[in-house]
Amino acid sequence: MGEKLLKFCLHTALIAVLLIPAGLWAAEWEMLKWDGAPKDKEGKPEGISTVAVVGKNNVLFASGSVIARWDGKSFKEEKHEYSGKGKHDVRNFVVVSENDIWAVGDNGLSLHYNGKKWDLVKNPVLDIGRRDGRLW
């Protein structure tokens, strides 16, 4: 089990290294077609800003303020208060467990996932400025 998870993590890291610089979402990896990836207003695949491996067949991707989960078969957007609204781009994930995940980013964005939904966590730098309030 541990060896399979390590292999999965390494492949996911490889995907992130290859896709982030190219600014691409869509890819084919081990015969899995990621055609359901989030698209911009013109229907073009959007770039990945950060990736988090949560578990086997459970990977989070952020593209701007949109968070999507890859379950091994398809993407599903994870809704939150600022989802798709811009100015609050996700810059990083911190995975404590599958039911305890943090997403932080621009303008003081701080989200917590409790296993069911994403909640906005208010903080002193929320909405003070895209760069001044950036959390990593």
Secondary structure as UniProt FT lines:
FT   HELIX           2..22
FT   STRAND          28..29
FT   TURN            30..31
FT   STRAND          32..33
FT   TURN            35..36
FT   TURN            41..42
FT   STRAND          50..55
FT   TURN            56..57
FT   STRAND          58..63
FT   TURN            64..65
FT   STRAND          66..70
FT   STRAND          75..78
FT   TURN            81..84
FT   STRAND          90..97
FT   TURN            98..99
FT   STRAND          100..105
FT   HELIX           106..108
FT   STRAND          110..113
FT   STRAND          118..120
FT   TURN            124..127
FT   TURN            130..133
//
